[in-house]
Amino acid sequence: MATASAVDHPKMADEENTTALPVATEAKKRRAPKAPELPIVERRNWLIHQHYIRKDYDTCKAIIKEQLQETNGMCEYAIYVQALILRLEGKIQPSLELFQSCAILNPSSTDNLKQVARSLFLLGKHKAAIEFYHEAARLNEKDWEISHNLGLCYFFIKDFKNAEEHLNIALQINKHDKTYMMLGKVHLLAGETDRAIEVYKRAVDFSPENTELLTTLGLLFLQLGKYQKAFEYLGNALTFDPNNYKAILAAGSMMQTHGDFDVAMNKYRVAACAVPESPPLWNNIGMCFFGKKKYVAAISCLKRAHYMSPFDWKVLYNLGLVHLTMQQYASAFHFLSAAINLNPRMGDLYMLLAVALTNLEDVENATKAYEQAVTIDQSNPLVNLNFAIFLYNHGDKKATLDQYQEMERKVNLLRDSSSSFEFDPELMDMAQKMGAALQVTEGLVWSKPDKESKSKANSSAVTKAPGAALGTNQALGQAMSSAASYNKSMQLPAAVSKGPSMPLEPEPDEELAPCPPDDPPGSPLPAESENPKPKTSKRKSKVEE
């Protein structure tokens, strides 16, 4: 029995071994196959890509260097990523040369051609970029990015017709917010405000929660005087983004224009949290204080705006106006002269300068300033009225009559252009006195005002502050910023001259394919006209929206 048992055990062991063998065989069959060997040229591409998307650029450049050494500079992907890193570091010219090397290695790649074109665009070589984009378009006609960027290049060389054509093609391929924004800018720079509004409406239908589009559309309606629609779109923008400082600034400027200084200040407090260093914001805050007769606070805020933006003529204009109101004529002359150097084509500035010179008893230069003002300004009757008063006070009745008749002609043109046009009561009163003085020289009721007379607000639509074209920051800024010319008549207490408000211009989106950063945030927007009447003059002030 013992022997049998001893013989049986080895047999059982053999059976166990026999049954275990198939398990080991199945495990071998389930083992993953060995990865194929990659060509040496592409062996590290995955690692380069991994470090690039992690923004570990130093490690990425080290791996690229090794890869290029192994491949004798023939690895297209390594060169491509190295060029991208150089461009991110601001080295545009070296990146262009590397992208050109990629294009030589693989001339049939649209990506390589697009990157060459983009680098040329960033270098300001728009015509050369257009050639490469056209070459890329021949390889791929249905590429939204190519059509969009072609429109962008034509926009920067002022070829608006071709820019519009390619942007429309881009929208046919793929609707995109950036393309709508750029197409709207093209129409605005071409002076086609109605078409721009239609484009932005289509954009809002496509992307109803885009606050930039809503704000831009609101500013355009402000420019056209359609305040209800402007409030609607600006309100929608604030609904989606309560901290959208552009919309807040625009809404605040409208309230400020209509005399709601406290409400406007509450809006500006919210905007100040987002952009505490905004020159237009402090300009508007300063003019709110001015409207409330807090002149020292107004000057403090305006000087802060001037410190942040020393070449903004609107801030200098307002500083000159506030100093005129405070009868500080030498300071007013200083700021108004600086504003004229920055914006020599605005008649209102020369008129205010003439007022300051009149009160400084410089009759000769005041006359020259008035003459320049009437030469430049073809629509504002205030300029002619103030010049007529000045001439009458100095005994030149013939020239006074000429200016008075010119003023009447401008007033009639304004009335014919708008049936609902309103004139400031002070303007009408002064004009009637002037007419009586010219017809009845004896028994003259109206006499030369003394130097103690202060300015009185006039927010009639007598002047429509000059609008600017959109494009660069000041272009689109002015397409959008110049979006509101406030013509609503409103009287302020004596000695108050309110400044026009200007909405900040939406900044161009820097993420646009090859779009370099555009202009500054704010653009000039006249909001209303006011009449300081230091000595014999009426005037309007400026605020920024």
Disulfide bonds with the S-S distance in Angstrom:
none
